[in-house]
């Protein structure tokens, strides 16, 4: 591990959890403030995302299950469609080592190319949970990080914040092991969506992508010995031998489950609906062009799928738009 990465504050690398907020008195809009702050933490890297900067873009196919249309009338759930898939490490550093402990949680974004034209996206992280529920809490969280310096007296500003926010403490301290492959760990969309079928029946649910073959992680010592881009290299070698598959499922909310707060993780016993299988067939040839061109948005939705009232959904959409504009 290089000294550069050893020196980085562990919790600043944890900015990879997802979003960031800063003061409302700034004349810029909140999404632009967020991207500015990400650039301040990780540095400006022209042509790269402010967040989840290091990644690989692949192509594949999605084949819906017979049960998919019982949940939603969305067009990509009625027949096979082409997909674009991006796996990524979880910081704003384009050269972060894949085995670095705080390079997670990793991300997986999927674009479905609809047969009648248009696209729809799903954005997920490899951790089931979120530290805060709104931009104000995120502002306080990162202000606490910024105010906590090496040698800060105890309790530090960060200690105080985490002491007052047990859900954030749980996310920050939860194990996030390094996967053996991008396709051997599960991914979770932490926000709820409303799914409506052709009969007009609606249910709230959250997406999950689950490995078809196996779930496999590495011990910390083993991950530390891997090459800096071993996850990208491993995926390239794997796809040269044949497709890699993940199941797309939706975990359904029960009556009374919270659907507008990403910090609330639903119990594991909630039922799931199998939507289909995502088959990743290969890497996109021109990675540089693909990385710049692909811009996912959790609110790029289609008939049959609606956003919940989770306030972070609209904020994420705006943040991605700013980052995409600057990248191009």
GUGUDO-270220 format. One record per residue (C-alpha): residue number from 1; residue in three letters; x, y, z. Coordinates in pm, 1 decimal, padded with zeros to 6 digits. Layout:
// residues N
<i = NUM | aa = ALA | px = X | py = Y | pz = Z>
...
//
This chain:
// residues 328
<i = 1 | aa = UNK | px = 00000.0 | py = 00000.0 | pz = 00000.0>
<i = 2 | aa = UNK | px = 00140.8 | py = 00341.3 | pz = -00090.1>
<i = 3 | aa = UNK | px = 00203.5 | py = 00609.7 | pz = 00169.0>
<i = 4 | aa = UNK | px = -00051.9 | py = 00826.2 | pz = -00009.4>
<i = 5 | aa = UNK | px = -00331.4 | py = 00584.5 | pz = 00070.9>
<i = 6 | aa = UNK | px = -00196.9 | py = 00511.1 | pz = 00419.2>
<i = 7 | aa = UNK | px = -00218.6 | py = 00880.0 | pz = 00501.7>
<i = 8 | aa = UNK | px = -00577.6 | py = 00920.5 | pz = 00388.4>
<i = 9 | aa = UNK | px = -00828.9 | py = 00945.5 | pz = 00665.3>
<i = 10 | aa = UNK | px = -01026.2 | py = 00621.8 | pz = 00672.4>
<i = 11 | aa = UNK | px = -01357.1 | py = 00793.7 | pz = 00715.0>
<i = 12 | aa = UNK | px = -01288.6 | py = 01035.3 | pz = 00432.5>
<i = 13 | aa = UNK | px = -01251.9 | py = 00733.7 | pz = 00209.0>
<i = 14 | aa = UNK | px = -01588.6 | py = 00629.9 | pz = 00353.4>
<i = 15 | aa = UNK | px = -01734.1 | py = 00925.7 | pz = 00165.3>
<i = 16 | aa = UNK | px = -01785.5 | py = 00650.2 | pz = -00089.0>
<i = 17 | aa = UNK | px = -02099.2 | py = 00556.8 | pz = 00098.3>
<i = 18 | aa = UNK | px = -02285.7 | py = 00787.2 | pz = -00137.9>
<i = 19 | aa = UNK | px = -02373.0 | py = 01156.4 | pz = -00098.9>
<i = 20 | aa = UNK | px = -02259.7 | py = 01473.3 | pz = 00069.0>
<i = 21 | aa = UNK | px = -02414.3 | py = 01804.4 | pz = 00167.0>
<i = 22 | aa = UNK | px = -02269.7 | py = 02143.8 | pz = 00259.9>
<i = 23 | aa = UNK | px = -02398.5 | py = 02477.5 | pz = 00381.0>
<i = 24 | aa = UNK | px = -02721.8 | py = 02618.0 | pz = 00246.7>
<i = 25 | aa = UNK | px = -02570.4 | py = 02967.5 | pz = 00250.4>
<i = 26 | aa = UNK | px = -02348.7 | py = 02877.7 | pz = -00044.2>
<i = 27 | aa = UNK | px = -02482.5 | py = 03051.3 | pz = -00359.7>
<i = 28 | aa = UNK | px = -02442.8 | py = 02731.4 | pz = -00560.5>
<i = 29 | aa = UNK | px = -02712.0 | py = 02465.9 | pz = -00569.9>
<i = 30 | aa = UNK | px = -02675.1 | py = 02171.8 | pz = -00332.8>
<i = 31 | aa = UNK | px = -02578.7 | py = 01915.7 | pz = -00600.3>
<i = 32 | aa = UNK | px = -02295.3 | py = 02138.4 | pz = -00722.7>
<i = 33 | aa = UNK | px = -02181.7 | py = 02199.8 | pz = -00365.5>
<i = 34 | aa = UNK | px = -02171.6 | py = 01824.9 | pz = -00312.4>
<i = 35 | aa = UNK | px = -01952.0 | py = 01766.6 | pz = -00615.3>
<i = 36 | aa = UNK | px = -01724.4 | py = 02054.3 | pz = -00511.0>
<i = 37 | aa = UNK | px = -01683.4 | py = 01891.2 | pz = -00171.2>
<i = 38 | aa = UNK | px = -01611.2 | py = 01552.0 | pz = -00322.1>
<i = 39 | aa = UNK | px = -01341.5 | py = 01715.9 | pz = -00533.4>
<i = 40 | aa = UNK | px = -01201.9 | py = 01880.7 | pz = -00220.7>
<i = 41 | aa = UNK | px = -01179.0 | py = 01546.1 | pz = -00042.2>
<i = 42 | aa = UNK | px = -01044.6 | py = 01334.2 | pz = -00327.3>
<i = 43 | aa = UNK | px = -00892.2 | py = 01594.7 | pz = -00557.8>
<i = 44 | aa = UNK | px = -00999.6 | py = 01698.7 | pz = -00906.3>
<i = 45 | aa = UNK | px = -00940.1 | py = 01434.0 | pz = -01171.4>
<i = 46 | aa = UNK | px = -01048.4 | py = 01559.4 | pz = -01517.1>
<i = 47 | aa = UNK | px = -01254.6 | py = 01308.2 | pz = -01709.9>
<i = 48 | aa = UNK | px = -01338.3 | py = 01102.5 | pz = -01400.6>
<i = 49 | aa = UNK | px = -01641.5 | py = 01089.5 | pz = -01176.8>
<i = 50 | aa = UNK | px = -01627.6 | py = 01287.1 | pz = -00854.3>
<i = 51 | aa = UNK | px = -01734.9 | py = 00967.8 | pz = -00685.2>
<i = 52 | aa = UNK | px = -01686.2 | py = 00599.1 | pz = -00775.0>
<i = 53 | aa = UNK | px = -01410.6 | py = 00728.1 | pz = -01003.6>
<i = 54 | aa = UNK | px = -01242.3 | py = 00394.4 | pz = -01073.8>
<i = 55 | aa = UNK | px = -01448.6 | py = 00137.6 | pz = -01259.3>
<i = 56 | aa = UNK | px = -01503.8 | py = -00084.0 | pz = -01559.0>
<i = 57 | aa = UNK | px = -01788.8 | py = -00072.4 | pz = -01812.5>
<i = 58 | aa = UNK | px = -01934.6 | py = -00395.6 | pz = -01947.7>
<i = 59 | aa = UNK | px = -02217.2 | py = -00503.1 | pz = -02173.1>
<i = 60 | aa = UNK | px = -02471.2 | py = -00775.8 | pz = -02133.3>
<i = 61 | aa = UNK | px = -02829.5 | py = -00894.5 | pz = -02153.1>
<i = 62 | aa = UNK | px = -03121.3 | py = -00899.3 | pz = -01912.5>
<i = 63 | aa = UNK | px = -03378.9 | py = -01176.9 | pz = -01934.2>
<i = 64 | aa = UNK | px = -03688.8 | py = -01117.9 | pz = -01718.8>
<i = 65 | aa = UNK | px = -03852.3 | py = -01395.7 | pz = -01520.8>
<i = 66 | aa = UNK | px = -04209.5 | py = -01508.7 | pz = -01561.4>
<i = 67 | aa = UNK | px = -04289.0 | py = -01345.5 | pz = -01227.3>
<i = 68 | aa = UNK | px = -04156.2 | py = -01001.5 | pz = -01324.2>
<i = 69 | aa = UNK | px = -04480.0 | py = -00874.3 | pz = -01479.5>
<i = 70 | aa = UNK | px = -04675.2 | py = -00967.0 | pz = -01166.9>
<i = 71 | aa = UNK | px = -04488.6 | py = -00684.1 | pz = -00993.6>
<i = 72 | aa = UNK | px = -04454.2 | py = -00421.3 | pz = -01267.6>
<i = 73 | aa = UNK | px = -04565.1 | py = -00341.4 | pz = -01621.2>
<i = 74 | aa = UNK | px = -04225.2 | py = -00181.7 | pz = -01696.3>
<i = 75 | aa = UNK | px = -04120.4 | py = -00254.9 | pz = -02057.7>
<i = 76 | aa = UNK | px = -03784.0 | py = -00413.4 | pz = -01974.1>
<i = 77 | aa = UNK | px = -03964.1 | py = -00670.2 | pz = -01759.4>
<i = 78 | aa = UNK | px = -04165.4 | py = -00803.3 | pz = -02055.5>
<i = 79 | aa = UNK | px = -03883.8 | py = -00935.3 | pz = -02272.5>
<i = 80 | aa = UNK | px = -03504.0 | py = -00959.2 | pz = -02308.9>
<i = 81 | aa = UNK | px = -03311.0 | py = -00632.2 | pz = -02344.6>
<i = 82 | aa = UNK | px = -02949.2 | py = -00524.6 | pz = -02384.4>
<i = 83 | aa = UNK | px = -02770.6 | py = -00369.4 | pz = -02087.6>
<i = 84 | aa = UNK | px = -02466.4 | py = -00161.2 | pz = -02000.1>
<i = 85 | aa = UNK | px = -02314.6 | py = -00236.6 | pz = -01659.7>
<i = 86 | aa = UNK | px = -02053.4 | py = -00042.2 | pz = -01463.2>
<i = 87 | aa = UNK | px = -01873.7 | py = -00184.2 | pz = -01159.3>
<i = 88 | aa = UNK | px = -01672.8 | py = 00057.5 | pz = -00947.7>
<i = 89 | aa = UNK | px = -01467.0 | py = 00111.5 | pz = -00635.2>
<i = 90 | aa = UNK | px = -01611.9 | py = 00351.0 | pz = -00383.2>
<i = 91 | aa = UNK | px = -01397.1 | py = 00664.2 | pz = -00372.1>
<i = 92 | aa = UNK | px = -01322.8 | py = 00965.9 | pz = -00589.6>
<i = 93 | aa = UNK | px = -00968.1 | py = 00838.9 | pz = -00652.5>
<i = 94 | aa = UNK | px = -00909.1 | py = 00698.0 | pz = -01003.6>
<i = 95 | aa = UNK | px = -00606.0 | py = 00503.0 | pz = -00881.9>
<i = 96 | aa = UNK | px = -00737.1 | py = 00362.5 | pz = -00553.6>
<i = 97 | aa = UNK | px = -00612.3 | py = 00001.9 | pz = -00510.7>
<i = 98 | aa = UNK | px = -00899.9 | py = -00245.7 | pz = -00544.1>
<i = 99 | aa = UNK | px = -00792.0 | py = -00420.3 | pz = -00223.1>
<i = 100 | aa = UNK | px = -00771.2 | py = -00101.4 | pz = -00015.2>
<i = 101 | aa = UNK | px = -01005.5 | py = -00156.0 | pz = 00284.0>
<i = 102 | aa = UNK | px = -01183.8 | py = 00176.1 | pz = 00235.1>
<i = 103 | aa = UNK | px = -01237.2 | py = 00131.9 | pz = -00139.2>
<i = 104 | aa = UNK | px = -01578.7 | py = -00000.6 | pz = -00046.5>
<i = 105 | aa = UNK | px = -01863.3 | py = -00024.3 | pz = -00056.3>
<i = 106 | aa = UNK | px = -01829.8 | py = -00090.8 | pz = -00426.5>
<i = 107 | aa = UNK | px = -02091.6 | py = 00010.7 | pz = -00678.1>
<i = 108 | aa = UNK | px = -02287.0 | py = -00149.1 | pz = -00957.6>
<i = 109 | aa = UNK | px = -02492.6 | py = 00058.4 | pz = -01201.4>
<i = 110 | aa = UNK | px = -02706.5 | py = -00098.7 | pz = -01473.4>
<i = 111 | aa = UNK | px = -02862.0 | py = 00066.6 | pz = -01777.9>
<i = 112 | aa = UNK | px = -03139.0 | py = -00120.4 | pz = -01957.8>
<i = 113 | aa = UNK | px = -03173.0 | py = -00038.0 | pz = -02329.5>
<i = 114 | aa = UNK | px = -03543.5 | py = -00063.2 | pz = -02400.5>
<i = 115 | aa = UNK | px = -03652.6 | py = -00243.2 | pz = -02714.9>
<i = 116 | aa = UNK | px = -03883.1 | py = 00044.2 | pz = -02816.5>
<i = 117 | aa = UNK | px = -03610.8 | py = 00301.3 | pz = -02750.3>
<i = 118 | aa = UNK | px = -03502.1 | py = 00486.5 | pz = -02440.7>
<i = 119 | aa = UNK | px = -03327.5 | py = 00362.2 | pz = -02128.5>
<i = 120 | aa = UNK | px = -03386.0 | py = 00310.1 | pz = -01757.5>
<i = 121 | aa = UNK | px = -03125.9 | py = 00277.0 | pz = -01480.0>
<i = 122 | aa = UNK | px = -03065.8 | py = 00101.6 | pz = -01147.6>
<i = 123 | aa = UNK | px = -02794.6 | py = 00224.5 | pz = -00908.7>
<i = 124 | aa = UNK | px = -02673.4 | py = 00000.0 | pz = -00625.1>
<i = 125 | aa = UNK | px = -02400.6 | py = -00029.1 | pz = -00360.2>
<i = 126 | aa = UNK | px = -02246.9 | py = -00339.3 | pz = -00205.2>
<i = 127 | aa = UNK | px = -02381.0 | py = -00252.0 | pz = 00140.6>
<i = 128 | aa = UNK | px = -02736.1 | py = -00280.5 | pz = 00268.0>
<i = 129 | aa = UNK | px = -02782.3 | py = 00041.5 | pz = 00458.4>
<i = 130 | aa = UNK | px = -02714.4 | py = 00414.8 | pz = 00462.8>
<i = 131 | aa = UNK | px = -02571.6 | py = 00646.3 | pz = 00730.8>
<i = 132 | aa = UNK | px = -02818.2 | py = 00937.3 | pz = 00722.6>
<i = 133 | aa = UNK | px = -03163.2 | py = 01014.6 | pz = 00588.7>
<i = 134 | aa = UNK | px = -03132.3 | py = 01368.6 | pz = 00454.2>
<i = 135 | aa = UNK | px = -02891.3 | py = 01634.2 | pz = 00334.1>
<i = 136 | aa = UNK | px = -02880.8 | py = 01822.1 | pz = 00664.9>
<i = 137 | aa = UNK | px = -02758.5 | py = 01514.9 | pz = 00851.2>
<i = 138 | aa = UNK | px = -02502.3 | py = 01449.8 | pz = 00582.4>
<i = 139 | aa = UNK | px = -02379.6 | py = 01806.0 | pz = 00615.7>
<i = 140 | aa = UNK | px = -02326.0 | py = 01756.5 | pz = 00987.8>
<i = 141 | aa = UNK | px = -02156.7 | py = 01419.9 | pz = 00928.1>
<i = 142 | aa = UNK | px = -01897.0 | py = 01554.2 | pz = 00689.5>
<i = 143 | aa = UNK | px = -01841.2 | py = 01871.6 | pz = 00885.2>
<i = 144 | aa = UNK | px = -01755.2 | py = 01645.6 | pz = 01177.3>
<i = 145 | aa = UNK | px = -01512.1 | py = 01451.4 | pz = 00957.2>
<i = 146 | aa = UNK | px = -01349.7 | py = 01771.4 | pz = 00833.8>
<i = 147 | aa = UNK | px = -01316.3 | py = 01905.8 | pz = 01187.9>
<i = 148 | aa = UNK | px = -01153.6 | py = 01588.0 | pz = 01316.6>
<i = 149 | aa = UNK | px = -00776.5 | py = 01604.7 | pz = 01269.0>
<i = 150 | aa = UNK | px = -00495.9 | py = 01365.4 | pz = 01363.5>
<i = 151 | aa = UNK | px = -00437.3 | py = 01427.6 | pz = 01730.5>
<i = 152 | aa = UNK | px = -00776.5 | py = 01588.9 | pz = 01790.8>
<i = 153 | aa = UNK | px = -00868.8 | py = 01560.0 | pz = 02159.0>
<i = 154 | aa = UNK | px = -01126.0 | py = 01299.1 | pz = 02252.0>
<i = 155 | aa = UNK | px = -01411.2 | py = 01297.6 | pz = 02197.4>
<i = 156 | aa = UNK | px = -01350.1 | py = 01435.1 | pz = 01850.1>
<i = 157 | aa = UNK | px = -01622.3 | py = 01610.0 | pz = 01649.6>
<i = 158 | aa = UNK | px = -01666.4 | py = 01284.1 | pz = 01458.8>
<i = 159 | aa = UNK | px = -01693.4 | py = 01086.5 | pz = 01783.4>
<i = 160 | aa = UNK | px = -01967.4 | py = 01323.2 | pz = 01896.1>
<i = 161 | aa = UNK | px = -02159.3 | py = 01297.1 | pz = 01570.0>
<i = 162 | aa = UNK | px = -02146.8 | py = 00918.8 | pz = 01562.6>
<i = 163 | aa = UNK | px = -02243.5 | py = 00907.4 | pz = 01928.8>
<i = 164 | aa = UNK | px = -02557.3 | py = 01106.2 | pz = 01846.0>
<i = 165 | aa = UNK | px = -02631.1 | py = 00912.7 | pz = 01524.5>
<i = 166 | aa = UNK | px = -02622.5 | py = 00537.0 | pz = 01593.6>
<i = 167 | aa = UNK | px = -02731.7 | py = 00447.9 | pz = 01239.5>
<i = 168 | aa = UNK | px = -02433.9 | py = 00635.2 | pz = 01094.7>
<i = 169 | aa = UNK | px = -02206.3 | py = 00466.0 | pz = 01348.1>
<i = 170 | aa = UNK | px = -02337.7 | py = 00125.8 | pz = 01240.5>
<i = 171 | aa = UNK | px = -02268.5 | py = 00196.0 | pz = 00871.6>
<i = 172 | aa = UNK | px = -01921.9 | py = 00340.3 | pz = 00935.8>
<i = 173 | aa = UNK | px = -01807.0 | py = 00054.4 | pz = 01158.0>
<i = 174 | aa = UNK | px = -01976.0 | py = -00236.6 | pz = 00978.3>
<i = 175 | aa = UNK | px = -01739.9 | py = -00481.2 | pz = 00802.3>
<i = 176 | aa = UNK | px = -01705.5 | py = -00422.4 | pz = 00428.7>
<i = 177 | aa = UNK | px = -01488.8 | py = -00710.8 | pz = 00309.1>
<i = 178 | aa = UNK | px = -01313.3 | py = -00704.3 | pz = -00025.2>
<i = 179 | aa = UNK | px = -01484.9 | py = -00938.0 | pz = -00275.1>
<i = 180 | aa = UNK | px = -01300.8 | py = -01202.1 | pz = -00473.7>
<i = 181 | aa = UNK | px = -01471.8 | py = -01058.8 | pz = -00782.0>
<i = 182 | aa = UNK | px = -01710.5 | py = -00779.1 | pz = -00867.4>
<i = 183 | aa = UNK | px = -01965.6 | py = -01053.3 | pz = -00938.0>
<i = 184 | aa = UNK | px = -01926.0 | py = -01249.1 | pz = -00611.5>
<i = 185 | aa = UNK | px = -02089.8 | py = -00997.1 | pz = -00378.9>
<i = 186 | aa = UNK | px = -02449.4 | py = -00873.9 | pz = -00352.0>
<i = 187 | aa = UNK | px = -02555.8 | py = -00516.9 | pz = -00432.9>
<i = 188 | aa = UNK | px = -02841.0 | py = -00317.7 | pz = -00282.4>
<i = 189 | aa = UNK | px = -03043.8 | py = -00017.5 | pz = -00391.9>
<i = 190 | aa = UNK | px = -03101.6 | py = 00154.1 | pz = -00058.8>
<i = 191 | aa = UNK | px = -03401.9 | py = 00353.5 | pz = -00181.4>
<i = 192 | aa = UNK | px = -03756.0 | py = 00221.4 | pz = -00221.5>
<i = 193 | aa = UNK | px = -03958.3 | py = 00244.6 | pz = -00543.6>
<i = 194 | aa = UNK | px = -04328.2 | py = 00187.2 | pz = -00613.1>
<i = 195 | aa = UNK | px = -04387.7 | py = -00096.0 | pz = -00861.8>
<i = 196 | aa = UNK | px = -04723.9 | py = -00113.6 | pz = -01042.4>
<i = 197 | aa = UNK | px = -04841.1 | py = -00401.1 | pz = -01261.9>
<i = 198 | aa = UNK | px = -05082.3 | py = -00401.1 | pz = -01555.8>
<i = 199 | aa = UNK | px = -05379.6 | py = -00461.0 | pz = -01323.2>
<i = 200 | aa = UNK | px = -05296.9 | py = -00144.4 | pz = -01128.6>
<i = 201 | aa = UNK | px = -05172.2 | py = -00321.3 | pz = -00814.8>
<i = 202 | aa = UNK | px = -04880.9 | py = -00138.7 | pz = -00650.7>
<i = 203 | aa = UNK | px = -04613.6 | py = -00250.5 | pz = -00402.4>
<i = 204 | aa = UNK | px = -04309.4 | py = -00076.0 | pz = -00261.5>
<i = 205 | aa = UNK | px = -03978.4 | py = -00257.4 | pz = -00294.1>
<i = 206 | aa = UNK | px = -03601.4 | py = -00228.9 | pz = -00306.6>
<i = 207 | aa = UNK | px = -03373.9 | py = -00375.6 | pz = -00573.4>
<i = 208 | aa = UNK | px = -03100.9 | py = -00628.6 | pz = -00501.4>
<i = 209 | aa = UNK | px = -02850.3 | py = -00791.7 | pz = -00737.8>
<i = 210 | aa = UNK | px = -02739.4 | py = -01132.3 | pz = -00608.1>
<i = 211 | aa = UNK | px = -02457.9 | py = -01352.9 | pz = -00746.8>
<i = 212 | aa = UNK | px = -02581.4 | py = -01659.3 | pz = -00931.1>
<i = 213 | aa = UNK | px = -02268.9 | py = -01871.8 | pz = -00884.0>
<i = 214 | aa = UNK | px = -02131.6 | py = -01787.4 | pz = -00538.3>
<i = 215 | aa = UNK | px = -02077.3 | py = -01516.2 | pz = -00281.9>
<i = 216 | aa = UNK | px = -01707.3 | py = -01493.6 | pz = -00200.7>
<i = 217 | aa = UNK | px = -01489.1 | py = -01245.8 | pz = -00013.0>
<i = 218 | aa = UNK | px = -01119.7 | py = -01224.9 | pz = 00063.7>
<i = 219 | aa = UNK | px = -00944.0 | py = -01212.2 | pz = 00399.0>
<i = 220 | aa = UNK | px = -00784.4 | py = -00872.4 | pz = 00460.2>
<i = 221 | aa = UNK | px = -00435.1 | py = -01017.7 | pz = 00435.6>
<i = 222 | aa = UNK | px = -00512.0 | py = -01180.8 | pz = 00101.8>
<i = 223 | aa = UNK | px = -00671.4 | py = -00865.5 | pz = -00040.1>
<i = 224 | aa = UNK | px = -00367.0 | py = -00657.7 | pz = 00059.7>
<i = 225 | aa = UNK | px = -00142.5 | py = -00879.5 | pz = -00154.3>
<i = 226 | aa = UNK | px = -00349.7 | py = -00838.2 | pz = -00469.2>
<i = 227 | aa = UNK | px = -00257.8 | py = -00609.9 | pz = -00758.6>
<i = 228 | aa = UNK | px = -00396.9 | py = -00256.1 | pz = -00762.2>
<i = 229 | aa = UNK | px = -00661.2 | py = -00340.1 | pz = -01026.3>
<i = 230 | aa = UNK | px = -00714.9 | py = -00706.6 | pz = -00949.1>
<i = 231 | aa = UNK | px = -01096.1 | py = -00681.2 | pz = -00951.4>
<i = 232 | aa = UNK | px = -01097.5 | py = -00535.0 | pz = -01302.2>
<i = 233 | aa = UNK | px = -00836.4 | py = -00788.2 | pz = -01416.3>
<i = 234 | aa = UNK | px = -01027.3 | py = -01077.7 | pz = -01261.9>
<i = 235 | aa = UNK | px = -01352.0 | py = -00971.3 | pz = -01428.1>
<i = 236 | aa = UNK | px = -01177.5 | py = -00939.3 | pz = -01765.2>
<i = 237 | aa = UNK | px = -01036.9 | py = -01293.1 | pz = -01732.5>
<i = 238 | aa = UNK | px = -01368.8 | py = -01431.2 | pz = -01612.1>
<i = 239 | aa = UNK | px = -01566.0 | py = -01283.5 | pz = -01901.4>
<i = 240 | aa = UNK | px = -01313.4 | py = -01417.6 | pz = -02152.8>
<i = 241 | aa = UNK | px = -01429.0 | py = -01765.5 | pz = -02044.8>
<i = 242 | aa = UNK | px = -01801.7 | py = -01690.9 | pz = -02060.0>
<i = 243 | aa = UNK | px = -02078.7 | py = -01471.2 | pz = -01919.2>
<i = 244 | aa = UNK | px = -02112.0 | py = -01387.4 | pz = -01550.2>
<i = 245 | aa = UNK | px = -02462.5 | py = -01369.0 | pz = -01405.2>
<i = 246 | aa = UNK | px = -02645.6 | py = -01196.9 | pz = -01122.6>
<i = 247 | aa = UNK | px = -03011.6 | py = -01228.1 | pz = -01024.8>
<i = 248 | aa = UNK | px = -03220.7 | py = -00913.8 | pz = -01003.3>
<i = 249 | aa = UNK | px = -03477.3 | py = -00933.7 | pz = -00724.6>
<i = 250 | aa = UNK | px = -03701.1 | py = -00687.7 | pz = -00542.5>
<i = 251 | aa = UNK | px = -03744.2 | py = -00711.7 | pz = -00166.6>
<i = 252 | aa = UNK | px = -04105.8 | py = -00618.4 | pz = -00093.3>
<i = 253 | aa = UNK | px = -04208.9 | py = -00385.9 | pz = 00186.9>
<i = 254 | aa = UNK | px = -04458.7 | py = -00511.1 | pz = 00442.2>
<i = 255 | aa = UNK | px = -04740.0 | py = -00294.8 | pz = 00576.7>
<i = 256 | aa = UNK | px = -04581.5 | py = -00036.8 | pz = 00804.3>
<i = 257 | aa = UNK | px = -04230.0 | py = -00063.9 | pz = 00662.1>
<i = 258 | aa = UNK | px = -04059.3 | py = 00272.6 | pz = 00613.8>
<i = 259 | aa = UNK | px = -04021.2 | py = 00356.5 | pz = 00244.4>
<i = 260 | aa = UNK | px = -03883.6 | py = 00712.0 | pz = 00256.9>
<i = 261 | aa = UNK | px = -03576.4 | py = 00667.3 | pz = 00479.1>
<i = 262 | aa = UNK | px = -03264.9 | py = 00496.4 | pz = 00340.9>
<i = 263 | aa = UNK | px = -03123.7 | py = 00437.1 | pz = 00691.5>
<i = 264 | aa = UNK | px = -03400.1 | py = 00186.6 | pz = 00768.9>
<i = 265 | aa = UNK | px = -03305.9 | py = -00165.0 | pz = 00655.2>
<i = 266 | aa = UNK | px = -03603.5 | py = -00396.2 | pz = 00617.3>
<i = 267 | aa = UNK | px = -03594.6 | py = -00737.1 | pz = 00789.1>
<i = 268 | aa = UNK | px = -03445.7 | py = -01021.3 | pz = 00588.1>
<i = 269 | aa = UNK | px = -03767.2 | py = -01220.4 | pz = 00612.5>
<i = 270 | aa = UNK | px = -03948.9 | py = -00984.3 | pz = 00376.2>
<i = 271 | aa = UNK | px = -04053.4 | py = -01167.6 | pz = 00055.9>
<i = 272 | aa = UNK | px = -03868.5 | py = -01112.2 | pz = -00268.6>
<i = 273 | aa = UNK | px = -03984.8 | py = -01122.7 | pz = -00629.8>
<i = 274 | aa = UNK | px = -03746.2 | py = -01259.0 | pz = -00891.8>
<i = 275 | aa = UNK | px = -03729.3 | py = -01007.7 | pz = -01177.4>
<i = 276 | aa = UNK | px = -03478.6 | py = -01193.9 | pz = -01394.3>
<i = 277 | aa = UNK | px = -03113.5 | py = -01264.0 | pz = -01468.5>
<i = 278 | aa = UNK | px = -02850.2 | py = -01012.4 | pz = -01573.0>
<i = 279 | aa = UNK | px = -02588.8 | py = -01183.5 | pz = -01790.0>
<i = 280 | aa = UNK | px = -02265.8 | py = -00984.8 | pz = -01831.4>
<i = 281 | aa = UNK | px = -02102.3 | py = -01091.2 | pz = -02155.3>
<i = 282 | aa = UNK | px = -01790.1 | py = -00876.6 | pz = -02193.1>
<i = 283 | aa = UNK | px = -01608.6 | py = -00549.5 | pz = -02144.5>
<i = 284 | aa = UNK | px = -01690.5 | py = -00249.8 | pz = -02363.9>
<i = 285 | aa = UNK | px = -01402.6 | py = -00201.5 | pz = -02608.7>
<i = 286 | aa = UNK | px = -01328.2 | py = 00170.3 | pz = -02566.6>
<i = 287 | aa = UNK | px = -01326.8 | py = 00208.6 | pz = -02188.5>
<i = 288 | aa = UNK | px = -01230.4 | py = 00576.8 | pz = -02183.8>
<i = 289 | aa = UNK | px = -01517.7 | py = 00676.3 | pz = -02411.0>
<i = 290 | aa = UNK | px = -01760.6 | py = 00446.1 | pz = -02229.1>
<i = 291 | aa = UNK | px = -01667.1 | py = 00585.4 | pz = -01887.4>
<i = 292 | aa = UNK | px = -01722.7 | py = 00942.4 | pz = -02003.4>
<i = 293 | aa = UNK | px = -02042.2 | py = 00866.4 | pz = -02192.5>
<i = 294 | aa = UNK | px = -02227.8 | py = 00658.5 | pz = -01935.1>
<i = 295 | aa = UNK | px = -02419.5 | py = 00867.6 | pz = -01683.0>
<i = 296 | aa = UNK | px = -02668.8 | py = 00677.6 | pz = -01470.7>
<i = 297 | aa = UNK | px = -02957.6 | py = 00832.3 | pz = -01279.1>
<i = 298 | aa = UNK | px = -03174.0 | py = 00654.7 | pz = -01017.8>
<i = 299 | aa = UNK | px = -03468.5 | py = 00868.5 | pz = -01130.8>
<i = 300 | aa = UNK | px = -03445.3 | py = 00765.7 | pz = -01495.7>
<i = 301 | aa = UNK | px = -03762.3 | py = 00559.8 | pz = -01464.9>
<i = 302 | aa = UNK | px = -04030.7 | py = 00409.3 | pz = -01687.5>
<i = 303 | aa = UNK | px = -04405.1 | py = 00346.9 | pz = -01666.2>
<i = 304 | aa = UNK | px = -04466.0 | py = 00089.8 | pz = -01394.0>
<i = 305 | aa = UNK | px = -04186.7 | py = 00211.6 | pz = -01161.9>
<i = 306 | aa = UNK | px = -04210.4 | py = 00532.2 | pz = -00955.8>
<i = 307 | aa = UNK | px = -03983.9 | py = 00697.6 | pz = -00700.6>
<i = 308 | aa = UNK | px = -04076.1 | py = 00684.6 | pz = -00333.7>
<i = 309 | aa = UNK | px = -04076.2 | py = 00998.0 | pz = -00118.2>
<i = 310 | aa = UNK | px = -03715.2 | py = 00934.8 | pz = -00009.2>
<i = 311 | aa = UNK | px = -03558.5 | py = 01285.9 | pz = -00023.4>
<i = 312 | aa = UNK | px = -03215.5 | py = 01152.5 | pz = -00116.5>
<i = 313 | aa = UNK | px = -03336.1 | py = 01022.4 | pz = -00454.3>
<i = 314 | aa = UNK | px = -03380.1 | py = 01366.7 | pz = -00607.8>
<i = 315 | aa = UNK | px = -03054.2 | py = 01484.1 | pz = -00452.1>
<i = 316 | aa = UNK | px = -02859.8 | py = 01190.3 | pz = -00595.0>
<i = 317 | aa = UNK | px = -03006.7 | py = 01256.5 | pz = -00938.0>
<i = 318 | aa = UNK | px = -02884.2 | py = 01616.1 | pz = -00923.7>
<i = 319 | aa = UNK | px = -02539.5 | py = 01518.3 | pz = -00798.2>
<i = 320 | aa = UNK | px = -02492.6 | py = 01268.4 | pz = -01080.3>
<i = 321 | aa = UNK | px = -02599.0 | py = 01529.3 | pz = -01335.0>
<i = 322 | aa = UNK | px = -02336.9 | py = 01777.7 | pz = -01210.9>
<i = 323 | aa = UNK | px = -02064.3 | py = 01514.9 | pz = -01203.4>
<i = 324 | aa = UNK | px = -02159.7 | py = 01395.3 | pz = -01551.6>
<i = 325 | aa = UNK | px = -02148.7 | py = 01747.9 | pz = -01693.7>
<i = 326 | aa = UNK | px = -01806.7 | py = 01817.8 | pz = -01548.1>
<i = 327 | aa = UNK | px = -01668.8 | py = 01481.9 | pz = -01660.0>
<i = 328 | aa = UNK | px = -01758.7 | py = 01552.1 | pz = -02020.3>
//
